[in-house]
Amino acid sequence: MCAVIGSTAVVAMASESVSFRISRNAEDLAETIHALSHRLVRLEQRLAALELQLDRPAERNPQEISSLDNVERLLTDCRHLLEMDPGPSSPMA
């Protein structure tokens, strides 16, 4: 008859080692989930802030509005000049 001495100690140590690895992996997973949930909250807050900015009417600088008005006036003047009928003194080919 053959007997193995200390085999239960090896099984117990292996069991404790596996248990420790499972616990450590579970802890790492919990930390990762926690970090991801914080990132998600920050992203949701940023999205809400961007949506608020899009919902607000654009507040423009008065100088910018004046410049745009001048550009619009110049475009209108250019269109009128292009639509003008050339006089009889201008030769058309």
PDB file of N, CA, C and O in Angstrom:
ATOM      1  N   MET A   1       0.837  -1.168   0.000  1.00  0.00           N
ATOM      2  CA  MET A   1       0.000   0.000   0.000  1.00  0.00           C
ATOM      3  C   MET A   1       0.884   1.233   0.000  1.00  0.00           C
ATOM      4  O   MET A   1       1.879   1.313   0.719  1.00  0.00           O
ATOM      5  N   CYS A   2       0.508   2.149  -0.792  1.00  0.00           N
ATOM      6  CA  CYS A   2       1.291   3.361  -0.982  1.00  0.00           C
ATOM      7  C   CYS A   2       0.539   4.524  -0.351  1.00  0.00           C
ATOM      8  O   CYS A   2      -0.676   4.618  -0.529  1.00  0.00           O
ATOM      9  N   ALA A   3       1.198   5.400   0.368  1.00  0.00           N
ATOM     10  CA  ALA A   3       0.564   6.554   0.995  1.00  0.00           C
ATOM     11  C   ALA A   3       1.320   7.807   0.608  1.00  0.00           C
ATOM     12  O   ALA A   3       2.551   7.822   0.601  1.00  0.00           O
ATOM     13  N   VAL A   4       0.591   8.847   0.289  1.00  0.00           N
ATOM     14  CA  VAL A   4       1.206  10.124  -0.068  1.00  0.00           C
ATOM     15  C   VAL A   4       1.084  11.032   1.135  1.00  0.00           C
ATOM     16  O   VAL A   4      -0.015  11.337   1.598  1.00  0.00           O
ATOM     17  N   ILE A   5       2.216  11.454   1.624  1.00  0.00           N
ATOM     18  CA  ILE A   5       2.224  12.303   2.813  1.00  0.00           C
ATOM     19  C   ILE A   5       2.251  13.763   2.359  1.00  0.00           C
ATOM     20  O   ILE A   5       3.025  14.135   1.477  1.00  0.00           O
ATOM     21  N   GLY A   6       1.430  14.554   2.949  1.00  0.00           N
ATOM     22  CA  GLY A   6       1.416  15.986   2.675  1.00  0.00           C
ATOM     23  C   GLY A   6       0.608  16.380   1.459  1.00  0.00           C
ATOM     24  O   GLY A   6       0.658  17.546   1.067  1.00  0.00           O
ATOM     25  N   SER A   7      -0.126  15.489   0.847  1.00  0.00           N
ATOM     26  CA  SER A   7      -0.912  15.842  -0.335  1.00  0.00           C
ATOM     27  C   SER A   7      -2.048  16.786   0.025  1.00  0.00           C
ATOM     28  O   SER A   7      -2.426  17.625  -0.793  1.00  0.00           O
ATOM     29  N   THR A   8      -2.589  16.673   1.202  1.00  0.00           N
ATOM     30  CA  THR A   8      -3.679  17.580   1.598  1.00  0.00           C
ATOM     31  C   THR A   8      -3.153  18.989   1.809  1.00  0.00           C
ATOM     32  O   THR A   8      -3.876  19.955   1.566  1.00  0.00           O
ATOM     33  N   ALA A   9      -1.920  19.125   2.252  1.00  0.00           N
ATOM     34  CA  ALA A   9      -1.337  20.455   2.435  1.00  0.00           C
ATOM     35  C   ALA A   9      -1.151  21.143   1.092  1.00  0.00           C
ATOM     36  O   ALA A   9      -1.387  22.346   0.985  1.00  0.00           O
ATOM     37  N   VAL A  10      -0.736  20.412   0.064  1.00  0.00           N
ATOM     38  CA  VAL A  10      -0.549  20.983  -1.271  1.00  0.00           C
ATOM     39  C   VAL A  10      -1.892  21.420  -1.842  1.00  0.00           C
ATOM     40  O   VAL A  10      -1.994  22.494  -2.436  1.00  0.00           O
ATOM     41  N   VAL A  11      -2.914  20.603  -1.668  1.00  0.00           N
ATOM     42  CA  VAL A  11      -4.253  20.944  -2.160  1.00  0.00           C
ATOM     43  C   VAL A  11      -4.773  22.173  -1.432  1.00  0.00           C
ATOM     44  O   VAL A  11      -5.383  23.042  -2.054  1.00  0.00           O
ATOM     45  N   ALA A  12      -4.544  22.263  -0.136  1.00  0.00           N
ATOM     46  CA  ALA A  12      -5.012  23.412   0.640  1.00  0.00           C
ATOM     47  C   ALA A  12      -4.284  24.676   0.198  1.00  0.00           C
ATOM     48  O   ALA A  12      -4.906  25.732   0.078  1.00  0.00           O
ATOM     49  N   MET A  13      -2.966  24.588  -0.049  1.00  0.00           N
ATOM     50  CA  MET A  13      -2.204  25.757  -0.501  1.00  0.00           C
ATOM     51  C   MET A  13      -2.648  26.182  -1.894  1.00  0.00           C
ATOM     52  O   MET A  13      -2.758  27.376  -2.171  1.00  0.00           O
ATOM     53  N   ALA A  14      -2.904  25.220  -2.768  1.00  0.00           N
ATOM     54  CA  ALA A  14      -3.363  25.535  -4.111  1.00  0.00           C
ATOM     55  C   ALA A  14      -4.735  26.192  -4.054  1.00  0.00           C
ATOM     56  O   ALA A  14      -5.017  27.126  -4.804  1.00  0.00           O
ATOM     57  N   SER A  15      -5.582  25.700  -3.162  1.00  0.00           N
ATOM     58  CA  SER A  15      -6.914  26.249  -3.009  1.00  0.00           C
ATOM     59  C   SER A  15      -6.841  27.692  -2.509  1.00  0.00           C
ATOM     60  O   SER A  15      -7.569  28.560  -2.990  1.00  0.00           O
ATOM     61  N   GLU A  16      -5.953  27.943  -1.535  1.00  0.00           N
ATOM     62  CA  GLU A  16      -5.788  29.304  -1.016  1.00  0.00           C
ATOM     63  C   GLU A  16      -5.229  30.222  -2.091  1.00  0.00           C
ATOM     64  O   GLU A  16      -5.634  31.381  -2.186  1.00  0.00           O
ATOM     65  N   SER A  17      -4.302  29.718  -2.906  1.00  0.00           N
ATOM     66  CA  SER A  17      -3.704  30.509  -3.977  1.00  0.00           C
ATOM     67  C   SER A  17      -4.753  30.895  -5.014  1.00  0.00           C
ATOM     68  O   SER A  17      -4.798  32.043  -5.456  1.00  0.00           O
ATOM     69  N   VAL A  18      -5.586  29.951  -5.396  1.00  0.00           N
ATOM     70  CA  VAL A  18      -6.660  30.216  -6.361  1.00  0.00           C
ATOM     71  C   VAL A  18      -7.640  31.206  -5.764  1.00  0.00           C
ATOM     72  O   VAL A  18      -8.084  32.128  -6.449  1.00  0.00           O
ATOM     73  N   SER A  19      -7.979  31.032  -4.515  1.00  0.00           N
ATOM     74  CA  SER A  19      -8.913  31.928  -3.845  1.00  0.00           C
ATOM     75  C   SER A  19      -8.350  33.354  -3.806  1.00  0.00           C
ATOM     76  O   SER A  19      -9.076  34.323  -4.028  1.00  0.00           O
ATOM     77  N   PHE A  20      -7.041  33.469  -3.519  1.00  0.00           N
ATOM     78  CA  PHE A  20      -6.409  34.784  -3.485  1.00  0.00           C
ATOM     79  C   PHE A  20      -6.446  35.430  -4.868  1.00  0.00           C
ATOM     80  O   PHE A  20      -6.748  36.618  -4.985  1.00  0.00           O
ATOM     81  N   ARG A  21      -6.140  34.659  -5.920  1.00  0.00           N
ATOM     82  CA  ARG A  21      -6.155  35.210  -7.276  1.00  0.00           C
ATOM     83  C   ARG A  21      -7.554  35.651  -7.680  1.00  0.00           C
ATOM     84  O   ARG A  21      -7.726  36.692  -8.315  1.00  0.00           O
ATOM     85  N   ILE A  22      -8.547  34.861  -7.312  1.00  0.00           N
ATOM     86  CA  ILE A  22      -9.934  35.238  -7.631  1.00  0.00           C
ATOM     87  C   ILE A  22     -10.298  36.523  -6.905  1.00  0.00           C
ATOM     88  O   ILE A  22     -10.903  37.424  -7.485  1.00  0.00           O
ATOM     89  N   SER A  23      -9.924  36.603  -5.622  1.00  0.00           N
ATOM     90  CA  SER A  23     -10.223  37.810  -4.845  1.00  0.00           C
ATOM     91  C   SER A  23      -9.511  39.024  -5.439  1.00  0.00           C
ATOM     92  O   SER A  23     -10.096  40.102  -5.551  1.00  0.00           O
ATOM     93  N   ARG A  24      -8.250  38.842  -5.817  1.00  0.00           N
ATOM     94  CA  ARG A  24      -7.470  39.938  -6.382  1.00  0.00           C
ATOM     95  C   ARG A  24      -8.064  40.374  -7.728  1.00  0.00           C
ATOM     96  O   ARG A  24      -8.167  41.570  -7.998  1.00  0.00           O
ATOM     97  N   ASN A  25      -8.451  39.419  -8.564  1.00  0.00           N
ATOM     98  CA  ASN A  25      -9.071  39.752  -9.849  1.00  0.00           C
ATOM     99  C   ASN A  25     -10.401  40.461  -9.647  1.00  0.00           C
ATOM    100  O   ASN A  25     -10.725  41.402 -10.372  1.00  0.00           O
ATOM    101  N   ALA A  26     -11.169  40.012  -8.668  1.00  0.00           N
ATOM    102  CA  ALA A  26     -12.452  40.658  -8.380  1.00  0.00           C
ATOM    103  C   ALA A  26     -12.230  42.092  -7.901  1.00  0.00           C
ATOM    104  O   ALA A  26     -12.980  42.999  -8.263  1.00  0.00           O
ATOM    105  N   GLU A  27     -11.201  42.287  -7.090  1.00  0.00           N
ATOM    106  CA  GLU A  27     -10.880  43.635  -6.603  1.00  0.00           C
ATOM    107  C   GLU A  27     -10.440  44.534  -7.758  1.00  0.00           C
ATOM    108  O   GLU A  27     -10.860  45.688  -7.839  1.00  0.00           O
ATOM    109  N   ASP A  28      -9.599  44.013  -8.648  1.00  0.00           N
ATOM    110  CA  ASP A  28      -9.172  44.782  -9.823  1.00  0.00           C
ATOM    111  C   ASP A  28     -10.360  45.132 -10.712  1.00  0.00           C
ATOM    112  O   ASP A  28     -10.453  46.245 -11.230  1.00  0.00           O
ATOM    113  N   LEU A  29     -11.253  44.186 -10.882  1.00  0.00           N
ATOM    114  CA  LEU A  29     -12.442  44.417 -11.693  1.00  0.00           C
ATOM    115  C   LEU A  29     -13.322  45.494 -11.066  1.00  0.00           C
ATOM    116  O   LEU A  29     -13.851  46.357 -11.766  1.00  0.00           O
ATOM    117  N   ALA A  30     -13.476  45.440  -9.743  1.00  0.00           N
ATOM    118  CA  ALA A  30     -14.285  46.449  -9.051  1.00  0.00           C
ATOM    119  C   ALA A  30     -13.673  47.841  -9.209  1.00  0.00           C
ATOM    120  O   ALA A  30     -14.395  48.817  -9.410  1.00  0.00           O
ATOM    121  N   GLU A  31     -12.346  47.934  -9.118  1.00  0.00           N
ATOM    122  CA  GLU A  31     -11.678  49.231  -9.300  1.00  0.00           C
ATOM    123  C   GLU A  31     -11.854  49.745 -10.725  1.00  0.00           C
ATOM    124  O   GLU A  31     -12.066  50.939 -10.938  1.00  0.00           O
ATOM    125  N   THR A  32     -11.767  48.855 -11.684  1.00  0.00           N
ATOM    126  CA  THR A  32     -11.943  49.243 -13.080  1.00  0.00           C
ATOM    127  C   THR A  32     -13.363  49.732 -13.329  1.00  0.00           C
ATOM    128  O   THR A  32     -13.564  50.748 -13.995  1.00  0.00           O
ATOM    129  N   ILE A  33     -14.334  49.024 -12.806  1.00  0.00           N
ATOM    130  CA  ILE A  33     -15.743  49.428 -12.962  1.00  0.00           C
ATOM    131  C   ILE A  33     -15.973  50.779 -12.303  1.00  0.00           C
ATOM    132  O   ILE A  33     -16.685  51.622 -12.848  1.00  0.00           O
ATOM    133  N   HIS A  34     -15.379  50.990 -11.139  1.00  0.00           N
ATOM    134  CA  HIS A  34     -15.513  52.260 -10.429  1.00  0.00           C
ATOM    135  C   HIS A  34     -14.929  53.399 -11.270  1.00  0.00           C
ATOM    136  O   HIS A  34     -15.554  54.449 -11.415  1.00  0.00           O
ATOM    137  N   ALA A  35     -13.733  53.189 -11.822  1.00  0.00           N
ATOM    138  CA  ALA A  35     -13.101  54.222 -12.654  1.00  0.00           C
ATOM    139  C   ALA A  35     -13.933  54.502 -13.906  1.00  0.00           C
ATOM    140  O   ALA A  35     -14.099  55.657 -14.300  1.00  0.00           O
ATOM    141  N   LEU A  36     -14.448  53.456 -14.522  1.00  0.00           N
ATOM    142  CA  LEU A  36     -15.270  53.634 -15.727  1.00  0.00           C
ATOM    143  C   LEU A  36     -16.567  54.380 -15.414  1.00  0.00           C
ATOM    144  O   LEU A  36     -17.020  55.208 -16.205  1.00  0.00           O
ATOM    145  N   SER A  37     -17.156  54.086 -14.268  1.00  0.00           N
ATOM    146  CA  SER A  37     -18.406  54.773 -13.920  1.00  0.00           C
ATOM    147  C   SER A  37     -18.153  56.257 -13.676  1.00  0.00           C
ATOM    148  O   SER A  37     -18.990  57.089 -14.025  1.00  0.00           O
ATOM    149  N   HIS A  38     -17.001  56.605 -13.075  1.00  0.00           N
ATOM    150  CA  HIS A  38     -16.668  58.018 -12.887  1.00  0.00           C
ATOM    151  C   HIS A  38     -16.439  58.704 -14.227  1.00  0.00           C
ATOM    152  O   HIS A  38     -16.866  59.841 -14.423  1.00  0.00           O
ATOM    153  N   ARG A  39     -15.774  58.028 -15.140  1.00  0.00           N
ATOM    154  CA  ARG A  39     -15.569  58.599 -16.471  1.00  0.00           C
ATOM    155  C   ARG A  39     -16.899  58.816 -17.179  1.00  0.00           C
ATOM    156  O   ARG A  39     -17.105  59.838 -17.833  1.00  0.00           O
ATOM    157  N   LEU A  40     -17.797  57.847 -17.043  1.00  0.00           N
ATOM    158  CA  LEU A  40     -19.111  57.966 -17.671  1.00  0.00           C
ATOM    159  C   LEU A  40     -19.869  59.166 -17.116  1.00  0.00           C
ATOM    160  O   LEU A  40     -20.503  59.903 -17.871  1.00  0.00           O
ATOM    161  N   VAL A  41     -19.806  59.364 -15.810  1.00  0.00           N
ATOM    162  CA  VAL A  41     -20.491  60.505 -15.192  1.00  0.00           C
ATOM    163  C   VAL A  41     -19.918  61.814 -15.734  1.00  0.00           C
ATOM    164  O   VAL A  41     -20.666  62.734 -16.066  1.00  0.00           O
ATOM    165  N   ARG A  42     -18.582  61.896 -15.824  1.00  0.00           N
ATOM    166  CA  ARG A  42     -17.957  63.115 -16.358  1.00  0.00           C
ATOM    167  C   ARG A  42     -18.356  63.347 -17.814  1.00  0.00           C
ATOM    168  O   ARG A  42     -18.628  64.480 -18.210  1.00  0.00           O
ATOM    169  N   LEU A  43     -18.391  62.277 -18.612  1.00  0.00           N
ATOM    170  CA  LEU A  43     -18.797  62.428 -20.010  1.00  0.00           C
ATOM    171  C   LEU A  43     -20.244  62.877 -20.122  1.00  0.00           C
ATOM    172  O   LEU A  43     -20.572  63.703 -20.974  1.00  0.00           O
ATOM    173  N   GLU A  44     -21.110  62.346 -19.276  1.00  0.00           N
ATOM    174  CA  GLU A  44     -22.511  62.762 -19.297  1.00  0.00           C
ATOM    175  C   GLU A  44     -22.644  64.226 -18.917  1.00  0.00           C
ATOM    176  O   GLU A  44     -23.467  64.943 -19.486  1.00  0.00           O
ATOM    177  N   GLN A  45     -21.837  64.680 -17.954  1.00  0.00           N
ATOM    178  CA  GLN A  45     -21.869  66.091 -17.561  1.00  0.00           C
ATOM    179  C   GLN A  45     -21.386  66.981 -18.697  1.00  0.00           C
ATOM    180  O   GLN A  45     -21.967  68.036 -18.951  1.00  0.00           O
ATOM    181  N   ARG A  46     -20.322  66.559 -19.384  1.00  0.00           N
ATOM    182  CA  ARG A  46     -19.823  67.337 -20.516  1.00  0.00           C
ATOM    183  C   ARG A  46     -20.852  67.393 -21.632  1.00  0.00           C
ATOM    184  O   ARG A  46     -21.042  68.437 -22.257  1.00  0.00           O
ATOM    185  N   LEU A  47     -21.519  66.267 -21.883  1.00  0.00           N
ATOM    186  CA  LEU A  47     -22.551  66.228 -22.915  1.00  0.00           C
ATOM    187  C   LEU A  47     -23.690  67.177 -22.562  1.00  0.00           C
ATOM    188  O   LEU A  47     -24.185  67.902 -23.425  1.00  0.00           O
ATOM    189  N   ALA A  48     -24.105  67.176 -21.311  1.00  0.00           N
ATOM    190  CA  ALA A  48     -25.180  68.070 -20.881  1.00  0.00           C
ATOM    191  C   ALA A  48     -24.764  69.530 -21.055  1.00  0.00           C
ATOM    192  O   ALA A  48     -25.566  70.358 -21.490  1.00  0.00           O
ATOM    193  N   ALA A  49     -23.511  69.848 -20.717  1.00  0.00           N
ATOM    194  CA  ALA A  49     -23.024  71.221 -20.883  1.00  0.00           C
ATOM    195  C   ALA A  49     -23.013  71.614 -22.355  1.00  0.00           C
ATOM    196  O   ALA A  49     -23.395  72.734 -22.697  1.00  0.00           O
ATOM    197  N   LEU A  50     -22.581  70.709 -23.231  1.00  0.00           N
ATOM    198  CA  LEU A  50     -22.573  71.005 -24.663  1.00  0.00           C
ATOM    199  C   LEU A  50     -23.986  71.186 -25.199  1.00  0.00           C
ATOM    200  O   LEU A  50     -24.230  72.057 -26.034  1.00  0.00           O
ATOM    201  N   GLU A  51     -24.912  70.367 -24.722  1.00  0.00           N
ATOM    202  CA  GLU A  51     -26.300  70.511 -25.169  1.00  0.00           C
ATOM    203  C   GLU A  51     -26.874  71.848 -24.734  1.00  0.00           C
ATOM    204  O   GLU A  51     -27.641  72.462 -25.475  1.00  0.00           O
ATOM    205  N   LEU A  52     -26.512  72.310 -23.536  1.00  0.00           N
ATOM    206  CA  LEU A  52     -26.975  73.619 -23.081  1.00  0.00           C
ATOM    207  C   LEU A  52     -26.415  74.729 -23.963  1.00  0.00           C
ATOM    208  O   LEU A  52     -27.115  75.687 -24.290  1.00  0.00           O
ATOM    209  N   GLN A  53     -25.154  74.592 -24.344  1.00  0.00           N
ATOM    210  CA  GLN A  53     -24.555  75.599 -25.219  1.00  0.00           C
ATOM    211  C   GLN A  53     -25.253  75.632 -26.574  1.00  0.00           C
ATOM    212  O   GLN A  53     -25.454  76.704 -27.146  1.00  0.00           O
ATOM    213  N   LEU A  54     -25.620  74.471 -27.083  1.00  0.00           N
ATOM    214  CA  LEU A  54     -26.302  74.429 -28.381  1.00  0.00           C
ATOM    215  C   LEU A  54     -27.713  74.980 -28.295  1.00  0.00           C
ATOM    216  O   LEU A  54     -28.215  75.559 -29.258  1.00  0.00           O
ATOM    217  N   ASP A  55     -28.364  74.805 -27.139  1.00  0.00           N
ATOM    218  CA  ASP A  55     -29.737  75.280 -26.979  1.00  0.00           C
ATOM    219  C   ASP A  55     -29.813  76.797 -26.828  1.00  0.00           C
ATOM    220  O   ASP A  55     -30.818  77.404 -27.198  1.00  0.00           O
ATOM    221  N   ARG A  56     -28.769  77.409 -26.292  1.00  0.00           N
ATOM    222  CA  ARG A  56     -28.758  78.859 -26.095  1.00  0.00           C
ATOM    223  C   ARG A  56     -28.569  79.563 -27.432  1.00  0.00           C
ATOM    224  O   ARG A  56     -27.828  79.089 -28.293  1.00  0.00           O
ATOM    225  N   PRO A  57     -29.239  80.692 -27.597  1.00  0.00           N
ATOM    226  CA  PRO A  57     -28.982  81.461 -28.815  1.00  0.00           C
ATOM    227  C   PRO A  57     -27.552  81.977 -28.783  1.00  0.00           C
ATOM    228  O   PRO A  57     -27.014  82.306 -27.726  1.00  0.00           O
ATOM    229  N   ALA A  58     -26.962  82.037 -29.938  1.00  0.00           N
ATOM    230  CA  ALA A  58     -25.563  82.471 -30.022  1.00  0.00           C
ATOM    231  C   ALA A  58     -25.446  83.929 -29.604  1.00  0.00           C
ATOM    232  O   ALA A  58     -26.145  84.799 -30.125  1.00  0.00           O
ATOM    233  N   GLU A  59     -24.562  84.176 -28.668  1.00  0.00           N
ATOM    234  CA  GLU A  59     -24.294  85.542 -28.232  1.00  0.00           C
ATOM    235  C   GLU A  59     -23.083  86.018 -29.019  1.00  0.00           C
ATOM    236  O   GLU A  59     -21.968  85.538 -28.818  1.00  0.00           O
ATOM    237  N   ARG A  60     -23.317  86.965 -29.915  1.00  0.00           N
ATOM    238  CA  ARG A  60     -22.249  87.410 -30.797  1.00  0.00           C
ATOM    239  C   ARG A  60     -21.692  88.744 -30.324  1.00  0.00           C
ATOM    240  O   ARG A  60     -22.366  89.542 -29.673  1.00  0.00           O
ATOM    241  N   ASN A  61     -20.487  88.936 -30.666  1.00  0.00           N
ATOM    242  CA  ASN A  61     -19.781  90.160 -30.383  1.00  0.00           C
ATOM    243  C   ASN A  61     -20.362  91.266 -31.277  1.00  0.00           C
ATOM    244  O   ASN A  61     -20.543  91.041 -32.473  1.00  0.00           O
ATOM    245  N   PRO A  62     -20.657  92.451 -30.731  1.00  0.00           N
ATOM    246  CA  PRO A  62     -21.213  93.534 -31.559  1.00  0.00           C
ATOM    247  C   PRO A  62     -20.302  93.907 -32.727  1.00  0.00           C
ATOM    248  O   PRO A  62     -20.786  94.252 -33.805  1.00  0.00           O
ATOM    249  N   GLN A  63     -18.992  93.839 -32.520  1.00  0.00           N
ATOM    250  CA  GLN A  63     -18.057  94.145 -33.604  1.00  0.00           C
ATOM    251  C   GLN A  63     -18.178  93.103 -34.713  1.00  0.00           C
ATOM    252  O   GLN A  63     -18.095  93.436 -35.895  1.00  0.00           O
ATOM    253  N   GLU A  64     -18.373  91.849 -34.329  1.00  0.00           N
ATOM    254  CA  GLU A  64     -18.538  90.790 -35.323  1.00  0.00           C
ATOM    255  C   GLU A  64     -19.811  91.012 -36.123  1.00  0.00           C
ATOM    256  O   GLU A  64     -19.817  90.826 -37.340  1.00  0.00           O
ATOM    257  N   ILE A  65     -20.886  91.405 -35.457  1.00  0.00           N
ATOM    258  CA  ILE A  65     -22.159  91.661 -36.142  1.00  0.00           C
ATOM    259  C   ILE A  65     -22.004  92.830 -37.112  1.00  0.00           C
ATOM    260  O   ILE A  65     -22.518  92.789 -38.230  1.00  0.00           O
ATOM    261  N   SER A  66     -21.296  93.868 -36.680  1.00  0.00           N
ATOM    262  CA  SER A  66     -21.071  95.021 -37.555  1.00  0.00           C
ATOM    263  C   SER A  66     -20.258  94.618 -38.780  1.00  0.00           C
ATOM    264  O   SER A  66     -20.560  95.041 -39.896  1.00  0.00           O
ATOM    265  N   SER A  67     -19.237  93.811 -38.577  1.00  0.00           N
ATOM    266  CA  SER A  67     -18.413  93.351 -39.701  1.00  0.00           C
ATOM    267  C   SER A  67     -19.242  92.522 -40.671  1.00  0.00           C
ATOM    268  O   SER A  67     -19.122  92.677 -41.886  1.00  0.00           O
ATOM    269  N   LEU A  68     -20.077  91.648 -40.140  1.00  0.00           N
ATOM    270  CA  LEU A  68     -20.923  90.824 -41.004  1.00  0.00           C
ATOM    271  C   LEU A  68     -21.926  91.680 -41.778  1.00  0.00           C
ATOM    272  O   LEU A  68     -22.216  91.405 -42.942  1.00  0.00           O
ATOM    273  N   ASP A  69     -22.451  92.717 -41.128  1.00  0.00           N
ATOM    274  CA  ASP A  69     -23.364  93.631 -41.822  1.00  0.00           C
ATOM    275  C   ASP A  69     -22.648  94.343 -42.975  1.00  0.00           C
ATOM    276  O   ASP A  69     -23.213  94.515 -44.055  1.00  0.00           O
ATOM    277  N   ASN A  70     -21.404  94.752 -42.733  1.00  0.00           N
ATOM    278  CA  ASN A  70     -20.629  95.409 -43.791  1.00  0.00           C
ATOM    279  C   ASN A  70     -20.378  94.458 -44.956  1.00  0.00           C
ATOM    280  O   ASN A  70     -20.488  94.851 -46.118  1.00  0.00           O
ATOM    281  N   VAL A  71     -20.050  93.235 -44.653  1.00  0.00           N
ATOM    282  CA  VAL A  71     -19.819  92.239 -45.705  1.00  0.00           C
ATOM    283  C   VAL A  71     -21.102  92.021 -46.499  1.00  0.00           C
ATOM    284  O   VAL A  71     -21.072  91.922 -47.725  1.00  0.00           O
ATOM    285  N   GLU A  72     -22.220  91.947 -45.798  1.00  0.00           N
ATOM    286  CA  GLU A  72     -23.503  91.759 -46.490  1.00  0.00           C
ATOM    287  C   GLU A  72     -23.807  92.941 -47.407  1.00  0.00           C
ATOM    288  O   GLU A  72     -24.287  92.760 -48.526  1.00  0.00           O
ATOM    289  N   ARG A  73     -23.525  94.147 -46.927  1.00  0.00           N
ATOM    290  CA  ARG A  73     -23.749  95.344 -47.750  1.00  0.00           C
ATOM    291  C   ARG A  73     -22.854  95.320 -48.993  1.00  0.00           C
ATOM    292  O   ARG A  73     -23.302  95.647 -50.092  1.00  0.00           O
ATOM    293  N   LEU A  74     -21.595  94.935 -48.813  1.00  0.00           N
ATOM    294  CA  LEU A  74     -20.672  94.850 -49.955  1.00  0.00           C
ATOM    295  C   LEU A  74     -21.138  93.805 -50.969  1.00  0.00           C
ATOM    296  O   LEU A  74     -21.068  94.033 -52.177  1.00  0.00           O
ATOM    297  N   LEU A  75     -21.604  92.681 -50.484  1.00  0.00           N
ATOM    298  CA  LEU A  75     -22.115  91.648 -51.394  1.00  0.00           C
ATOM    299  C   LEU A  75     -23.324  92.137 -52.173  1.00  0.00           C
ATOM    300  O   LEU A  75     -23.455  91.876 -53.369  1.00  0.00           O
ATOM    301  N   THR A  76     -24.199  92.842 -51.489  1.00  0.00           N
ATOM    302  CA  THR A  76     -25.385  93.382 -52.153  1.00  0.00           C
ATOM    303  C   THR A  76     -24.973  94.386 -53.225  1.00  0.00           C
ATOM    304  O   THR A  76     -25.507  94.363 -54.334  1.00  0.00           O
ATOM    305  N   ASP A  77     -24.027  95.268 -52.900  1.00  0.00           N
ATOM    306  CA  ASP A  77     -23.541  96.247 -53.878  1.00  0.00           C
ATOM    307  C   ASP A  77     -22.912  95.544 -55.085  1.00  0.00           C
ATOM    308  O   ASP A  77     -23.145  95.945 -56.226  1.00  0.00           O
ATOM    309  N   CYS A  78     -22.133  94.518 -54.843  1.00  0.00           N
ATOM    310  CA  CYS A  78     -21.501  93.771 -55.941  1.00  0.00           C
ATOM    311  C   CYS A  78     -22.548  93.103 -56.823  1.00  0.00           C
ATOM    312  O   CYS A  78     -22.423  93.100 -58.047  1.00  0.00           O
ATOM    313  N   ARG A  79     -23.577  92.539 -56.203  1.00  0.00           N
ATOM    314  CA  ARG A  79     -24.647  91.917 -57.000  1.00  0.00           C
ATOM    315  C   ARG A  79     -25.345  92.949 -57.885  1.00  0.00           C
ATOM    316  O   ARG A  79     -25.642  92.682 -59.049  1.00  0.00           O
ATOM    317  N   HIS A  80     -25.605  94.133 -57.319  1.00  0.00           N
ATOM    318  CA  HIS A  80     -26.261  95.184 -58.112  1.00  0.00           C
ATOM    319  C   HIS A  80     -25.371  95.612 -59.270  1.00  0.00           C
ATOM    320  O   HIS A  80     -25.864  95.834 -60.376  1.00  0.00           O
ATOM    321  N   LEU A  81     -24.067  95.731 -59.034  1.00  0.00           N
ATOM    322  CA  LEU A  81     -23.158  96.110 -60.118  1.00  0.00           C
ATOM    323  C   LEU A  81     -23.129  95.045 -61.208  1.00  0.00           C
ATOM    324  O   LEU A  81     -23.063  95.375 -62.392  1.00  0.00           O
ATOM    325  N   LEU A  82     -23.175  93.794 -60.829  1.00  0.00           N
ATOM    326  CA  LEU A  82     -23.150  92.711 -61.813  1.00  0.00           C
ATOM    327  C   LEU A  82     -24.454  92.638 -62.603  1.00  0.00           C
ATOM    328  O   LEU A  82     -24.449  92.220 -63.761  1.00  0.00           O
ATOM    329  N   GLU A  83     -25.563  93.035 -61.999  1.00  0.00           N
ATOM    330  CA  GLU A  83     -26.858  92.979 -62.671  1.00  0.00           C
ATOM    331  C   GLU A  83     -27.094  94.183 -63.564  1.00  0.00           C
ATOM    332  O   GLU A  83     -28.011  94.163 -64.385  1.00  0.00           O
ATOM    333  N   MET A  84     -26.288  95.236 -63.426  1.00  0.00           N
ATOM    334  CA  MET A  84     -26.493  96.457 -64.221  1.00  0.00           C
ATOM    335  C   MET A  84     -26.291  96.137 -65.702  1.00  0.00           C
ATOM    336  O   MET A  84     -25.389  95.394 -66.088  1.00  0.00           O
ATOM    337  N   ASP A  85     -27.165  96.728 -66.510  1.00  0.00           N
ATOM    338  CA  ASP A  85     -27.093  96.562 -67.957  1.00  0.00           C
ATOM    339  C   ASP A  85     -26.004  97.497 -68.484  1.00  0.00           C
ATOM    340  O   ASP A  85     -26.022  98.687 -68.168  1.00  0.00           O
ATOM    341  N   PRO A  86     -25.066  96.995 -69.271  1.00  0.00           N
ATOM    342  CA  PRO A  86     -24.033  97.885 -69.806  1.00  0.00           C
ATOM    343  C   PRO A  86     -24.655  98.907 -70.745  1.00  0.00           C
ATOM    344  O   PRO A  86     -25.588  98.606 -71.489  1.00  0.00           O
ATOM    345  N   GLY A  87     -24.124 100.112 -70.695  1.00  0.00           N
ATOM    346  CA  GLY A  87     -24.628 101.207 -71.537  1.00  0.00           C
ATOM    347  C   GLY A  87     -24.265 100.992 -72.993  1.00  0.00           C
ATOM    348  O   GLY A  87     -23.478 100.102 -73.315  1.00  0.00           O
ATOM    349  N   PRO A  88     -24.850 101.826 -73.904  1.00  0.00           N
ATOM    350  CA  PRO A  88     -24.578 101.680 -75.338  1.00  0.00           C
ATOM    351  C   PRO A  88     -23.132 101.973 -75.681  1.00  0.00           C
ATOM    352  O   PRO A  88     -22.662 101.521 -76.725  1.00  0.00           O
ATOM    353  N   SER A  89     -22.396 102.714 -74.845  1.00  0.00           N
ATOM    354  CA  SER A  89     -21.008 103.023 -75.184  1.00  0.00           C
ATOM    355  C   SER A  89     -20.073 101.851 -74.934  1.00  0.00           C
ATOM    356  O   SER A  89     -18.927 101.874 -75.383  1.00  0.00           O
ATOM    357  N   SER A  90     -20.534 100.834 -74.231  1.00  0.00           N
ATOM    358  CA  SER A  90     -19.693  99.656 -73.966  1.00  0.00           C
ATOM    359  C   SER A  90     -19.886  98.648 -75.074  1.00  0.00           C
ATOM    360  O   SER A  90     -20.997  98.162 -75.287  1.00  0.00           O
ATOM    361  N   PRO A  91     -18.810  98.324 -75.788  1.00  0.00           N
ATOM    362  CA  PRO A  91     -18.962  97.328 -76.867  1.00  0.00           C
ATOM    363  C   PRO A  91     -19.084  95.914 -76.281  1.00  0.00           C
ATOM    364  O   PRO A  91     -18.350  95.523 -75.373  1.00  0.00           O
ATOM    365  N   MET A  92     -20.022  95.186 -76.829  1.00  0.00           N
ATOM    366  CA  MET A  92     -20.213  93.793 -76.403  1.00  0.00           C
ATOM    367  C   MET A  92     -19.792  92.911 -77.548  1.00  0.00           C
ATOM    368  O   MET A  92     -20.197  93.155 -78.685  1.00  0.00           O
ATOM    369  N   ALA A  93     -19.005  91.907 -77.297  1.00  0.00           N
ATOM    370  CA  ALA A  93     -18.535  91.032 -78.382  1.00  0.00           C
ATOM    371  C   ALA A  93     -19.358  89.812 -78.500  1.00  0.00           C
ATOM    372  O   ALA A  93     -19.098  88.973 -79.362  1.00  0.00           O
TER     373      ALA A  93
END
